């Protein structure tokens, strides 16, 4: 039997069943494809929060939230991404990420976006297509209301629609609350269970390695020729 808090969150998601995603495929955040439970019609539902596709004009607000997320994880001094980076890489000619935002339509504040999720498509050589979830963030003032769960629910719908075999992402070690939430919806810790570790090669190290002399590429016999 679900707890009172879980029941409240479930009811919130149902009441947000008409949240809109501004693209050609609208995402119904209120019920699953196999769920025949009727929900309130749009005429009887008061929609305050809207989950939609991010737009280029959202970049300033997304940038602020992104920096808040980094600061909350004690990485605020490492943020190098600018608003221009977001515009180019998310909304330019060759976007490398996508995002959804949750907006308060009744807000009188200049910043009406309360949270966002940033993701991109990937591929696993064992399983196939996957969705990589980079960020999920809700403003501290709006937490505990189920909005973060609603964002994750929408990401799950997107993953299903695209035929992804899995959703993957990372969680900083000390953030046990988020880890518990992920595990509650079915995630498993790959570091804990499969002994995989996330590794990163910095831009400086990439530059150093790319200029290094590799014997098989650079010796007299030229064993390997690169034609890229």
Order of alpha helices (4+ residues) and beta strands (2+ residues): alpha-beta-alpha-alpha-beta-beta-beta-alpha-beta-alpha-alpha-alpha-alpha
